[in-house]
Amino acid sequence: MSDSSQTADVLFYVLNSTEPTKREQFLSKLLKKILSEQRRCDVRFENQQEAKRYDLTLWDYQPQSFIIHSLENALPAPIQLHGKQILKPCNDVLVNLHPEFPDMFSGYVRTIEILDQTEYLVQMGRERWKAYKAQGLEPTVHKIGF
């Protein structure tokens, strides 16, 4: 049970892998869970090309249980994929895949960071961890596959 006086809930998922495909597979499973909880989610990628590329892979992920999503609010959908900028935030769940700290995180109920063992992602993840701590938050870490 989280402390209700805390404005935002921050989770770090750390995967025991360096393969980008494993990170995306984990993201797809996570989005499916978020959808099953009837929540809304913005996914922030490093850039629009990454968002578009993931959009294409999401169409192929478990076709029998399609994850309803849209790119940059083109359509009303519970899952929105974004480049660096999120112009119309859903204010529920933010999944941050961008290496830089998401300044808009405080507008969300929950922020999720997904890291793997890639040196760059680990290093940038530590920077974001420190930034959350500096905001007075205590992120929860889940290690996956260790």
N, CA, C and O of each residue as an XYZ file, in Angstrom:
584
protein
N       0.845     -1.184      0.000
C       0.000      0.000      0.000
C       0.885      1.240      0.000
O       1.774      1.368      0.841
N       0.648      2.147     -0.932
C       1.497      3.326     -0.986
C       0.934      4.433     -0.107
O      -0.262      4.472      0.182
N       1.797      5.307      0.302
C       1.426      6.434      1.142
C       0.615      7.415      0.307
O       1.097      7.911     -0.711
N      -0.603      7.694      0.727
C      -1.497      8.516     -0.088
C      -1.066      9.979     -0.153
O      -1.516     10.709     -1.035
N      -0.195     10.426      0.774
C       0.267     11.805      0.718
C       1.309     11.984     -0.391
O       1.612     13.107     -0.795
N       1.849     10.872     -0.874
C       2.834     10.941     -1.951
C       2.088     11.173     -3.262
O       1.171     10.424     -3.599
N       2.479     12.206     -3.999
C       1.746     12.564     -5.203
C       1.947     11.564     -6.329
O       1.005     11.257     -7.060
N       3.163     11.052     -6.476
C       3.420     10.173     -7.609
C       4.086      8.889     -7.154
O       4.877      8.872     -6.211
N       3.745      7.815     -7.850
C       4.292      6.494     -7.589
C       5.291      6.230     -8.715
O       4.920      6.289     -9.887
N       6.550      5.939     -8.384
C       7.576      5.718     -9.402
C       8.121      4.299     -9.292
O       8.567      3.875     -8.226
N       8.080      3.572    -10.405
C       8.577      2.197    -10.453
C       9.711      2.097    -11.466
O       9.629      2.654    -12.561
N      10.761      1.387    -11.095
C      11.844      1.065    -12.021
C      11.811     -0.439    -12.247
O      11.902     -1.216    -11.296
N      11.681     -0.853    -13.511
C      11.816     -2.264    -13.863
C      13.197     -2.414    -14.500
O      13.497     -1.772    -15.506
N      14.028     -3.262    -13.907
C      15.380     -3.471    -14.413
C      15.456     -4.891    -14.963
O      15.335     -5.864    -14.219
N      15.657     -4.998    -16.271
C      15.683     -6.297    -16.937
C      17.105     -6.848    -16.999
O      18.069     -6.100    -17.161
N      17.217     -8.149    -16.869
C      18.525     -8.803    -16.944
C      18.813     -9.174    -18.396
O      18.858    -10.353    -18.749
N      19.007     -8.152    -19.235
C      19.209     -8.367    -20.663
C      19.826     -7.099    -21.245
O      19.748     -6.028    -20.643
N      20.440     -7.230    -22.418
C      20.914     -6.039    -23.130
C      20.248     -5.960    -24.507
O      20.612     -5.117    -25.327
N      19.286     -6.828    -24.754
C      18.622     -6.855    -26.067
C      17.425     -5.910    -26.097
O      16.510     -6.044    -25.284
N      17.423     -4.950    -27.033
C      16.281     -4.024    -27.147
C      14.947     -4.751    -27.326
O      13.915     -4.267    -26.860
N      14.956     -5.928    -28.008
C      13.703     -6.652    -28.221
C      13.111     -7.134    -26.892
O      11.891     -7.173    -26.733
N      13.978     -7.500    -25.939
C      13.481     -7.953    -24.623
C      12.795     -6.788    -23.896
O      11.774     -6.971    -23.233
N      13.363     -5.615    -24.031
C      12.776     -4.423    -23.402
C      11.399     -4.135    -24.014
O      10.449     -3.799    -23.307
N      11.314     -4.271    -25.330
C      10.028     -4.039    -26.001
C       9.004     -5.114    -25.652
O       7.823     -4.808    -25.485
N       9.439     -6.367    -25.538
C       8.512     -7.438    -25.158
C       7.978     -7.173    -23.753
O       6.795     -7.381    -23.484
N       8.846     -6.717    -22.865
C       8.413     -6.401    -21.507
C       7.422     -5.243    -21.538
O       6.413     -5.271    -20.834
N       7.702     -4.233    -22.345
C       6.797     -3.087    -22.486
C       5.420     -3.559    -22.972
O       4.395     -3.116    -22.454
N       5.397     -4.438    -23.948
C       4.117     -4.943    -24.479
C       3.328     -5.672    -23.397
O       2.117     -5.482    -23.281
N       4.006     -6.508    -22.601
C       3.318     -7.206    -21.500
C       2.795     -6.201    -20.476
O       1.688     -6.350    -19.958
N       3.592     -5.189    -20.191
C       3.204     -4.155    -19.239
C       1.977     -3.379    -19.737
O       1.049     -3.118    -18.972
N       1.983     -3.017    -21.013
C       0.843     -2.282    -21.584
C      -0.425     -3.131    -21.558
O      -1.519     -2.616    -21.328
N      -0.275     -4.426    -21.792
C      -1.426     -5.330    -21.740
C      -2.012     -5.346    -20.323
O      -3.231     -5.360    -20.154
N      -1.141     -5.343    -19.306
C      -1.585     -5.329    -17.916
C      -2.269     -3.994    -17.580
O      -3.319     -3.973    -16.939
N      -1.669     -2.895    -18.015
C      -2.249     -1.563    -17.771
C      -3.640     -1.486    -18.394
O      -4.575     -0.958    -17.792
N      -3.763     -2.022    -19.608
C      -5.046     -2.037    -20.306
C      -6.067     -2.886    -19.549
O      -7.234     -2.509    -19.440
N      -5.622     -4.037    -19.024
C      -6.527     -4.928    -18.288
C      -7.024     -4.269    -16.993
O      -8.090     -4.612    -16.482
N      -6.242     -3.324    -16.474
C      -6.649     -2.589    -15.267
C      -7.490     -1.358    -15.617
O      -7.824     -0.550    -14.751
N      -7.823     -1.236    -16.899
C      -8.634     -0.130    -17.420
C      -8.037      1.228    -17.063
O      -8.742      2.155    -16.665
N      -6.718      1.314    -17.216
C      -6.025      2.573    -16.970
C      -5.601      3.169    -18.303
O      -5.620      2.501    -19.336
N      -5.223      4.428    -18.259
C      -4.717      5.115    -19.447
C      -3.211      5.256    -19.304
O      -2.696      5.350    -18.190
N      -2.497      5.271    -20.439
C      -1.040      5.300    -20.375
C      -0.445      6.074    -21.546
O      -0.854      5.914    -22.696
N       0.532      6.915    -21.220
C       1.354      7.569    -22.235
C       2.717      6.892    -22.199
O       3.302      6.723    -21.129
N       3.225      6.501    -23.374
C       4.561      5.918    -23.462
C       5.453      6.947    -24.143
O       5.192      7.363    -25.272
N       6.512      7.352    -23.441
C       7.423      8.383    -23.955
C       8.693      7.720    -24.473
O       9.484      7.169    -23.707
N       8.872      7.787    -25.802
C      10.061      7.229    -26.451
C      11.108      8.319    -26.604
O      10.835      9.496    -26.366
N      12.304      7.919    -27.002
C      13.389      8.887    -27.172
C      13.088      9.857    -28.307
O      13.471     11.025    -28.252
N      12.399      9.368    -29.336
C      12.034     10.241    -30.460
C      10.838      9.639    -31.188
O      10.405      8.527    -30.889
N      10.323     10.384    -32.137
C       9.118      9.944    -32.846
C       9.367      8.702    -33.703
O       8.470      7.876    -33.870
N      10.584      8.565    -34.249
C      10.905      7.374    -35.058
C      10.772      6.106    -34.208
O      10.234      5.100    -34.671
N      11.265      6.155    -32.955
C      11.148      5.006    -32.059
C       9.689      4.687    -31.760
O       9.291      3.522    -31.739
N       8.901      5.721    -31.530
C       7.468      5.526    -31.258
C       6.787      4.867    -32.460
O       5.991      3.943    -32.298
N       7.101      5.344    -33.656
C       6.490      4.786    -34.867
C       6.927      3.346    -35.089
O       6.118      2.501    -35.475
N       8.213      3.060    -34.844
C       8.714      1.704    -35.027
C       8.027      0.752    -34.042
O       7.628     -0.351    -34.415
N       7.892      1.186    -32.780
C       7.226      0.333    -31.783
C       5.749      0.158    -32.124
O       5.184     -0.913    -31.908
N       5.135      1.191    -32.647
C       3.734      1.118    -33.076
C       3.556     -0.064    -34.037
O       2.593     -0.821    -33.918
N       4.469     -0.218    -34.974
C       4.386     -1.319    -35.941
C       4.569     -2.676    -35.264
O       3.889     -3.635    -35.628
N       5.474     -2.775    -34.284
C       5.682     -4.063    -33.613
C       4.485     -4.417    -32.740
O       4.181     -5.593    -32.540
N       3.807     -3.397    -32.222
C       2.663     -3.647    -31.339
C       1.493     -4.273    -32.101
O       0.699     -5.012    -31.520
N       1.386     -3.980    -33.394
C       0.331     -4.600    -34.202
C       0.539     -6.105    -34.294
O      -0.423     -6.859    -34.440
N       1.795     -6.548    -34.208
C       2.103     -7.971    -34.331
C       2.122     -8.701    -32.996
O       2.181     -9.930    -32.969
N       2.074     -7.961    -31.881
C       2.155     -8.579    -30.561
C       0.826     -9.249    -30.221
O      -0.199     -8.575    -30.124
N       0.837    -10.546    -30.042
C      -0.358    -11.316    -29.690
C      -1.608    -10.802    -30.410
O      -2.467    -10.176    -29.790
N      -1.711    -11.066    -31.715
C      -2.836    -10.551    -32.502
C      -4.211    -10.869    -31.906
O      -5.165    -10.118    -32.110
N      -4.314    -11.993    -31.163
C      -5.610    -12.370    -30.577
C      -6.007    -11.451    -29.426
O      -7.175    -11.419    -29.039
N      -5.048    -10.702    -28.871
C      -5.389     -9.775    -27.785
C      -4.758     -8.411    -28.082
O      -3.818     -7.981    -27.414
N      -5.297     -7.759    -29.087
C      -4.753     -6.493    -29.568
C      -4.713     -5.434    -28.465
O      -5.679     -5.260    -27.721
N      -3.592     -4.736    -28.372
C      -3.441     -3.637    -27.414
C      -3.880     -2.352    -28.100
O      -3.208     -1.861    -29.007
N      -5.005     -1.816    -27.665
C      -5.586     -0.623    -28.286
C      -4.677      0.564    -28.012
O      -4.484      0.960    -26.862
N      -4.119      1.129    -29.084
C      -3.181      2.230    -28.916
C      -3.253      3.192    -30.099
O      -3.880      2.909    -31.120
N      -2.605      4.315    -29.933
C      -2.548      5.317    -30.992
C      -1.212      6.039    -30.895
O      -0.559      6.032    -29.851
N      -0.823      6.652    -31.983
C       0.416      7.406    -32.051
C       0.107      8.888    -31.869
O      -0.650      9.465    -32.650
N       0.688      9.504    -30.843
C       0.569     10.952    -30.625
C      -0.883     11.454    -30.603
O      -1.167     12.514    -31.161
N      -1.789     10.726    -29.982
C      -3.197     11.105    -29.868
C      -3.904     11.268    -31.211
O      -4.852     12.045    -31.328
N      -3.438     10.529    -32.232
C      -4.100     10.579    -33.539
C      -5.525     10.039    -33.425
O      -6.429     10.499    -34.122
N      -5.716      9.058    -32.541
C      -7.036      8.470    -32.293
C      -7.250      8.392    -30.789
O      -6.281      8.294    -30.037
N      -8.508      8.434    -30.334
C      -8.732      8.251    -28.898
C      -8.481      6.790    -28.528
O      -9.197      5.903    -28.993
N      -7.486      6.538    -27.710
C      -7.150      5.181    -27.284
C      -6.541      5.269    -25.893
O      -5.935      6.283    -25.545
N      -6.696      4.208    -25.086
C      -6.159      4.249    -23.724
C      -4.630      4.282    -23.665
O      -4.058      4.787    -22.699
N      -3.964      3.744    -24.700
C      -2.498      3.743    -24.750
C      -2.067      4.692    -25.865
O      -2.487      4.542    -27.012
N      -1.229      5.670    -25.524
C      -0.731      6.622    -26.511
C       0.787      6.539    -26.564
O       1.460      6.576    -25.534
N       1.323      6.425    -27.787
C       2.768      6.370    -27.990
C       3.239      7.743    -28.440
O       2.664      8.336    -29.353
N       4.292      8.248    -27.793
C       4.768      9.599    -28.068
C       6.265      9.616    -28.314
O       7.007      8.760    -27.833
N       6.694     10.627    -29.088
C       8.123     10.931    -29.164
C       8.460     11.625    -27.858
O       7.786     11.407    -26.851
N       9.487     12.453    -27.857
C       9.931     13.099    -26.617
C       8.834     13.945    -25.964
O       8.689     13.936    -24.741
N       8.064     14.674    -26.775
C       7.045     15.589    -26.242
C       5.683     14.903    -26.115
O       5.260     14.156    -26.998
N       5.009     15.174    -24.996
C       3.636     14.690    -24.817
C       2.773     15.933    -24.679
O       2.779     16.593    -23.640
N       2.028     16.249    -25.742
C       1.262     17.494    -25.753
C      -0.030     17.413    -24.950
O      -0.428     18.382    -24.303
N      -0.692     16.239    -24.995
C      -1.929     16.073    -24.222
C      -1.775     14.870    -23.295
O      -2.178     13.764    -23.655
N      -1.195     15.066    -22.096
C      -0.969     13.940    -21.194
C      -2.272     13.333    -20.676
O      -3.259     14.038    -20.466
N      -2.258     12.003    -20.471
C      -3.445     11.308    -19.953
C      -3.549     11.446    -18.434
O      -4.613     11.206    -17.864
N      -2.452     11.833    -17.774
C      -2.413     12.059    -16.320
C      -2.643     10.817    -15.468
O      -2.932     10.942    -14.278
N      -2.523      9.620    -16.045
C      -2.678      8.401    -15.256
C      -1.319      7.703    -15.131
O      -0.642      7.850    -14.114
N      -0.913      6.939    -16.168
C       0.360      6.222    -16.128
C       1.287      6.762    -17.220
O       0.879      6.949    -18.366
N       2.537      7.007    -16.837
C       3.572      7.387    -17.797
C       4.613      6.287    -17.811
O       5.168      5.941    -16.768
N       4.887      5.725    -19.002
C       6.007      4.802    -19.145
C       7.093      5.599    -19.858
O       6.928      5.995    -21.012
N       8.192      5.828    -19.170
C       9.268      6.634    -19.739
C      10.379      5.743    -20.287
O      11.069      5.059    -19.531
N      10.542      5.757    -21.602
C      11.635      5.025    -22.247
C      12.696      6.002    -22.732
O      13.697      5.593    -23.320
N      12.483      7.274    -22.489
C      13.435      8.304    -22.887
C      14.558      8.338    -21.858
O      14.295      8.234    -20.660
N      15.813      8.482    -22.305
C      16.917      8.477    -21.343
C      16.943      9.692    -20.412
O      17.557      9.641    -19.346
N      16.283     10.778    -20.808
C      16.280     11.970    -19.966
C      15.105     11.950    -18.993
O      14.078     11.320    -19.244
N      15.278     12.649    -17.886
C      14.251     12.736    -16.845
C      12.971     13.351    -17.399
O      13.027     14.380    -18.072
N      11.806     12.734    -17.126
C      10.533     13.267    -17.626
C       9.995     14.365    -16.692
O       9.346     14.067    -15.689
N      10.265     15.616    -17.023
C       9.835     16.724    -16.164
C       8.337     16.717    -15.886
O       7.891     17.199    -14.845
N       7.557     16.165    -16.824
C       6.092     16.177    -16.684
C       5.585     15.037    -15.801
O       4.374     14.861    -15.667
N       6.489     14.258    -15.195
C       6.070     13.061    -14.450
C       5.103     13.380    -13.311
O       4.239     12.563    -12.993
N       5.234     14.550    -12.696
C       4.405     14.872    -11.521
C       2.927     15.006    -11.873
O       2.075     15.005    -10.985
N       2.619     15.122    -13.159
C       1.226     15.178    -13.590
C       0.582     13.803    -13.713
O      -0.594     13.695    -14.062
N       1.343     12.760    -13.429
C       0.849     11.388    -13.555
C       0.704     10.733    -12.181
O       1.405     11.087    -11.233
N      -0.214      9.776    -12.093
C      -0.411      9.003    -10.865
C       0.760      8.050    -10.669
O       1.236      7.867     -9.548
N       1.227      7.439    -11.767
C       2.322      6.458    -11.703
C       3.274      6.688    -12.866
O       2.846      6.910    -13.999
N       4.560      6.632    -12.577
C       5.589      6.714    -13.615
C       6.381      5.421    -13.573
O       6.799      4.973    -12.505
N       6.586      4.820    -14.744
C       7.316      3.562    -14.852
C       8.519      3.766    -15.755
O       8.400      4.282    -16.866
N       9.671      3.356    -15.263
C      10.916      3.398    -16.027
C      11.301      1.957    -16.336
O      11.243      1.102    -15.453
N      11.695      1.674    -17.583
C      12.129      0.322    -17.955
C      13.583      0.399    -18.409
O      13.900      1.020    -19.423
N      14.462     -0.243    -17.638
C      15.888     -0.267    -17.964
C      16.314     -1.689    -18.280
O      15.680     -2.653    -17.850
N      17.391     -1.805    -19.034
C      18.014     -3.113    -19.174
C      19.470     -2.948    -18.759
O      19.820     -1.954    -18.122
N      20.312     -3.894    -19.105
C      21.709     -3.858    -18.658
C      22.640     -3.112    -19.619
O      23.858     -3.151    -19.443
N      22.089     -2.436    -20.628
C      22.907     -1.628    -21.523
C      23.549     -0.520    -20.697
O      22.870      0.166    -19.934
N      24.850     -0.349    -20.851
C      25.595      0.598    -20.030
C      24.964      1.994    -20.043
O      24.803      2.622    -18.997
N      24.611      2.467    -21.238
C      24.018      3.799    -21.379
C      22.696      3.908    -20.611
O      22.462      4.893    -19.910
N      21.842      2.902    -20.744
C      20.543      2.941    -20.061
C      20.704      2.877    -18.552
O      19.981      3.553    -17.820
N      21.648      2.068    -18.081
C      21.904      1.974    -16.638
C      22.389      3.326    -16.114
O      21.915      3.808    -15.085
N      23.334      3.928    -16.829
C      23.897      5.219    -16.423
C      22.809      6.301    -16.394
O      22.694      7.043    -15.418
N      22.017      6.386    -17.464
C      20.956      7.399    -17.533
C      19.867      7.110    -16.498
O      19.278      8.032    -15.935
N      19.604      5.820    -16.252
C      18.624      5.422    -15.245
C      19.041      5.886    -13.853
O      18.208      6.321    -13.059
N      20.336      5.788    -13.566
C      20.843      6.266    -12.269
C      20.622      7.768    -12.130
O      20.271      8.257    -11.056
N      20.830      8.496    -13.227
C      20.608      9.950    -13.198
C      19.133     10.255    -12.909
O      18.823     11.138    -12.109
N      18.235      9.524    -13.561
C      16.801      9.748    -13.343
C      16.418      9.353    -11.915
O      15.604     10.025    -11.280
N      17.006      8.257    -11.408
C      16.756      7.815    -10.032
C      17.089      8.959     -9.071
O      16.297      9.295     -8.191
N      18.283      9.556     -9.255
C      18.717     10.667     -8.398
C      17.746     11.842     -8.513
O      17.450     12.504     -7.519
N      17.254     12.099     -9.720
C      16.316     13.210     -9.931
C      14.996     12.962     -9.196
O      14.438     13.886     -8.604
N      14.496     11.726     -9.229
C      13.266     11.403     -8.482
C      13.510     11.576     -6.988
O      12.675     12.137     -6.279
N      14.667     11.090     -6.507
C      15.011     11.209     -5.090
C      15.080     12.689     -4.691
O      14.630     13.069     -3.610
N      15.641     13.512     -5.568
C      15.753     14.949     -5.303
C      14.371     15.599     -5.201
O      14.214     16.646     -4.573
N      13.365     14.961     -5.829
C      11.974     15.444     -5.753
C      11.281     14.906     -4.503
O      10.100     15.171     -4.277
N      12.017     14.153     -3.699
C      11.446     13.605     -2.465
C      10.715     12.287     -2.643
O       9.961     11.871     -1.763
N      10.928     11.632     -3.765
C      10.254     10.358     -4.035
C      11.185      9.184     -3.769
O      12.406      9.297     -3.886
N      10.595      8.072     -3.414
C      11.352      6.837     -3.173
C      10.904      5.807     -4.210
O       9.939      5.079     -3.979
N      11.604      5.738     -5.365
C      11.187      4.785     -6.401
C      11.279      3.338     -5.920
O      12.145      2.992     -5.117
N      10.377      2.505     -6.423
C      10.384      1.072     -6.137
C      11.096      0.377     -7.299
O      10.840      0.692     -8.461
N      11.990     -0.570     -6.989
C      12.722     -1.271     -8.024
C      12.254     -2.721     -8.100
O      12.139     -3.408     -7.085
N      11.987     -3.170     -9.331
C      11.663     -4.574     -9.582
C      12.708     -5.112    -10.536
O      12.817     -4.637    -11.666
N      13.480     -6.099    -10.096
C      14.477     -6.716    -10.967
C      13.824     -7.914    -11.649
O      13.248     -8.782    -10.993
N      13.925     -7.945    -12.968
C      13.263     -8.987    -13.748
C      14.316     -9.895    -14.380
O      15.192     -9.427    -15.107
N      14.226    -11.195    -14.098
C      15.102    -12.165    -14.740
C      16.468    -12.319    -14.086
O      17.386    -12.871    -14.692
N      16.612    -11.839    -12.863
C      17.908    -11.971    -12.169
C      17.923    -13.238    -11.323
O      18.920    -13.528    -10.664
